[in-house]
Amino acid sequence: MHLSTRRRRLAGGLAFITATALALTGCSPIGADGETSDSSEPIRIGATIPLSGTLAGFGSFLQWGYQHAVDEVNAAGGIMIDGTAREVELTLVDDKSDPNEVTSSIKTLISSTNVDALLGSCTPDLVNPGAVVADAQGVPFVAECTPIEVFKSVKEWTYAWDIFFSVADQAVAPFEALEANGIETNKQVFILHDNGPDGQAIGNEIWPVVAEEQGYTVAGNIEFPADNTDFSAAIQKAKESGADIVLISSITPAAISIRKQMAAIGWTPKVIVAEKGAEPVQFAEALGDLADGIIVGAYWDPSFGYPGAEELKDAFESETGLTSSQHIADSYTAAMVLMDAIAAAGSLDKDEINDAIGETDGIYAVGPVKFDDEHAAKIPVVSSQWQDGVPIIVWPTDQATGDFLFPVP
């Protein structure tokens, strides 16, 4: 569904409704009185997002993407429910990058704020606990920012849905990027990954298999606690292995520390792939020139030409004065998918909304969205590389926005 079509559907014949204010702290309801919803009440959507803690680098982009989507829908007239136009009210809570905060806050959003539907946080550590609560309570929940295999492995979902990439596709992308760009190495890789759900999935199960299938040898594989800060021993082993390629999966603080500690011993691998932790712009800002050449799995760039993609980037950068992130696209899309489903249902009956989410089949700002039988919509993966503080697409080559930088400076 193209944006123009969606806007006509949401706005047709409706009176203008003023955009709601954003609630950033606590779980206090906005206009909720605990009674059954009536035609004068807004449609309530809630989410927890990491505005503080180790994953805060992602939270600000989710905050903007969710709010921007809600603002657009309200400015177009809101959503028609049982023949009456209603505004959408968004409540966002800082989950502090803590799964326990996610669980408690989602419960409060359901029981006290009386949300009609929910959006997700970021990374499996935060998305999955929220999805479990929503699923148990029968509240429609649309998430992004968690690899689909990790999402599917939790349980057989009923009310929770995920829009993101496949970790298997993410794992193979850097090898495809090296081949497509004619990069020659000694075909040896060293893996460093944390013990989080996605770190274990890619580090223990997927990268070793993919590397072998691509004709590479795994020279070593070290797992570490997600909150680890001292990587000197692991880096020394990686250096001594002689591997040209280091594959890293970690949160942002760890990814920054690993790169700095590599530099501290005067060692720079020819190829560095740093998944998850190297994606936020805060990674590049913290490292400066040390970020140059580092490869990150990606899924969106405004140059891809999806409907509204370029406008989304321009809106973010003009409103915030900051460099945009691909997470504005998937968060905006998740919110739009949810609100499209509410509009399609024409009701706040949670089962009807949930059924409508499952029927989603359209092109959104992040790309095509269609859910499979396991409640996941897979979006394509590309490879980006930090260059002068900007993520440059380097694979597939027909989508490249710059040249591949090799070796890492």
N, C-alpha and C positions, 0 to 999 in steps of 0.2 A: 504494500500500500504506500503510495507516494504521499508526501507531506501535504500537498495541496488537496488531495482527495480526503485525507484524514481531517484537515481543518474544515473543509466544507461540511463533513459529516457532523463534526462536533459543534460547529458554529451556526449551521443553517437554521434560521428562524429564531435564534436565541438572543435574548437581551444581554448586553454587556454586564459582566460580573467582575467586580474588583478583585485583583489577585490577593491571595491570603498572605499574612505575615508568616515568616519562618520561625519555628520554635527551635532554638539551638540547645537549650539546657533543660534537664529534668524531663519527666514524663507527664507533666500536668496536662490535662485535656484542654484544648482550645474550643470553647463553646460546647463541650460535651457535658451533659447532665446525668448520664447514666441511664436515661430513658430510651425507649425505642425511637429510632430515627424517624423524622417526618420530613415533609417536603420543604420545610424552611431550613433544615440543617444542611451543612456542607457534606461533601463526600470526604471522608477522613482516610488519609494514607499516612503511614508511619514508617520509620526506618531507624536503625542505629547505624552510625558511621564513625570511623576512627578519626576524630578531630584532634586527639592527643595520643600519646604513647608511641610505640615503635612503628606503627603503620599509619601514622598521621600524614605521611607523604601522599597517601591515596585519598584521605578523607575530604580534603578541600575540593578535589575534583568531583567526587560523588555529590557533595553538597551542592555545588554549582549545577551539575547536570540534572539532578532531581528537581531543584528549584526552577531551573530554566524551563524544563518541560511543563511543570505545573503552571508557571506564569504564562506560557504560551497558550495552554488550554483555557485558562481563566480569561485571558485577554480575548480569546476567540468566542467566549460566551459560556464557558463551562461545559458540563455534560448533562444531557437530558436523562432524567431518571423518572420513570412513571409519568411522563408527560410534563415534567417540571424541570427547568434549567437550574442546575446547582453548581456552585463553585467547588473547587477542590482545595482542601486544607491539608497542608503538609506539616507533619511534626517530625523533626530530626533530633536524635539524641546522641550525644557523644558516648560511644561505647568504650573509649579509652584504650582501644586495641586489646581488650580483655574479653575472652569468651564468656566468662561468668557475668560480666556486665551486659553482654548481648542477651544472654538468656533471661536475666531479670528484667531488663528494659523491654524486651519484646513481650514478656508476660504482662507488664504494666501497660504497654501500648494497647494490648488487646483488652485487658480487664478494666482499665481506668479511662484511657483515651477513647476507647470504643472504636478503634480503627476498622474500616471496612476492608482494607487490604494493606499489604506490607511490601516494602522493597528491601533489598539485602544490603549488607555491609561489604567488606572487601577481604579477599583471600579466604581459603577454606577454614582457617582457624576461627573466623568471625561469621562467615556466611552460613556454614553448616549448622552451628548451634541455633541460630535464629530460625533456619528452615525447619529444624526438628520441632521447635516449639510451635511455629505457625502450622505445621502439618498436623500436629497432635490436636491443636485447637480448631482446626478446620477453617483457617484464614488464608485466602489466596496470597501467595508470596512469590514475587518475581525478583530474581537476583542476577547479578553478573559478577565478574571478578573472581570466579572460582572455576578452575579447569573442570571440564565436564566429567572426566573419568573419576575424579575425586568426589564430585558431587553425587554421581550415580552410585558410588561404592557405599554410601552411608546407609541407604535404605531404599525401599520401593516407595517413591513419592506419590502423594495424592494431591496436595495443595501447593507444593513448592516447585518452582521452575527456574531453570538456569540458562542464561545466554552468555556463552563464552567459547573459548577455543579448546581444542583437544590437546592434552599434554603430550600425547604421542606426536601430533603434528608439530608442536613447539619443539620437541626434542630433535626431530629430524631436520628442522629448518636451518640451523647453522651449518650442518654438513652439506645441505643442498646449496646454501649460499657460497660456501667455500668452493664447491665444484663449479657452480655456474660462473663464478668470477675468476676461475683459473688459478686459485690459490694453492700453492704447493707447500706441504708440511711433511714432517717425519711420520705422520699418521699415528701418533701416540697422543692419548688424552689422559688427563688426570681430573678426577671428579671430587669436588668439595660441596657438600650439601648439608642442610640442617635437618633436624629430626621432626619438622612439621609435616603435616599430611602430604602437601604437594612436594616438599623437599624429599621425603622418603620415596614417593611414587616415581619421581623423575630420576633421583639419584641412585636408588637401589634397583629399581625394576625396569626403567625405560632407557635411560642413557646407555647403560652397558650393552643392552641388546641392540639398540640403534647403532651405536659405534661399531660393533662387530659387523652388523649387516652392511654398513657403509665402508667396510674395509679398514677400520681403525682398531688399534689395540689399546685397551684400558690399562695404563701403567700404574694406577692406584685409585683408591676410592675411600674417602674419609668422611664420616658423618660427625656432626657436632651439635650441641644444644643450640636452639634457635637464638637464645640470648647470649651466646658466647661472644667474648671480646678479644681474646688472645688467640691468634691463629698462627703464631710464629712456627710452632712445631709442624703443623700441617703444611704450611707454605714451604718450609725447608724440605720436607719429603717430596712435595710436588716439584721443587726445583731439582732435587737430586735424581728424580725419575727421568729427567731429560725430555719429558713430554713438551711438545710445541704448543699444545692446546690445553687450556684449563677451563673446565665447565663448572660454574658455580650456581647454586640455588640457595637463596637465603633472603632474609628480610633486609631492608635498606641499610640500617646501621652496620650489620655484619658485612654486607657487600662493600661498603665504604671502607671499613677497617681492613678487610682482606686486601683491597687494592693499595691502601696506604702502607700496609705491612710488607707487601711485595716490593714496593718502591724503597722501603727502609733497608732492605737487604740487597738492593741493587739488582733485582731480578724482574724482568718483564717477559712473560711468555709471548710467543709470536701471535697467538690468538687467545682472547679472553671472552668467554660467553658468561654473562651474569644474569640469570633469569630472576624475575620478580623484584628483587631488591634494587636492581639497576634501572628499573623502568621509570620511577618518578623523577621529575626534573631536579628534585632535591639531591639526588645522587650526583648528577653532573655538577650542580652548584657547589657541593661539598668538596669535590675532587678537582675541579678546574681542568687543567691539561691532562691530569691522570685518568680522566674518563675517556679521553679520545681513543677511538678504535674499539671500545668495548661493545660487543654485540648483545642485543636483547631481542627476545621474541616479541613480536608486535602483531597488531591486527587492524590498525586503523591509521590513516593519514588523510587529511582533507583533500589531498590530490586524487584520492581514489574515485571521487565523483559520485558517491552515494547521495541520495536526495537530502539536501540541507547540510551536508558535511562542511562545506566551505563556510557557510553562514554560521554554523556552530562555532567553528574556530574563531571567526572574526568577532562574534558576539562575546565570547569568553575573553579574548585579549583586549577588546575595547572596554569591557566592563571592569576587568580586574587589573589590567596593565601587566599581566603575567604571561609567560609562555604556556600555550595550551598543552594538554596531555590527551592521549588516546582515551583515558578514562572519562572524559567528558562525553565521549560518543556512546560508550556502552551504558553508562549510567542514565544519560538522556533517553537512550533507546529503551532501556528496561522500564523507565517511568512511562514512556509513551505506549509501550506494549500493554502495560497494565491499564492505563487509562483508555486505550482503544478497546480493551476487553470489557471494561465497565460500560463504555458507550454502546458496544455491541449487545451487551446483556440488557441494557436499558433498565437495570434493576440493581439494587444493592444486596440481592440474595447471593450469598457467598458461593454457593454451588453453581449458580448461573454464571457468575464472574469467572469462576475456575474453569468451567467448560469453555467459555469464550477465549480464555488464555490459550487453552489447548488447540483452538482452531486458528491461531495466529499463523499467517502465511503472507509475508510482505517484505518489502525492501525499506529499511529504516536507515538512519544516519550512520549506524555502524555496519550496515550490510544486510544481507538476507536473513530473516528470522522465521524459522519453522521448527516447531518442537517435535521431537521423536517420541516413541512410546515410553521412554524413560524420563520424559520431561526436560530434555536438554535440546537447545538450539545451538548447533556448532557454527562458529564464524571462522573464516579463513585466517591462517597465520602467515605473516611475512617476517623478515628479519630486518631490524634496524640497527644502526651503529651510531654511537655518540661521536659527534665531530663538532668541535668548537661550541659545545653546549647545546647543540641541536640534534634531535634524532633524525638520522638520514636513512631512508629505506634503501637497502642494498640487495634485497632479494624478495620476490622474483625480479629478474633484471628488467622485464618490461614494465614494472611498476617503480623502478628505482628512481630516487630523487637526488642521487649523487653517486660518486665513485666509492668503491670499497677501499678502506684504508688498511693497508697491510705492509709490514707487520705493525703490531701495536707500538706506538712511538715510545 
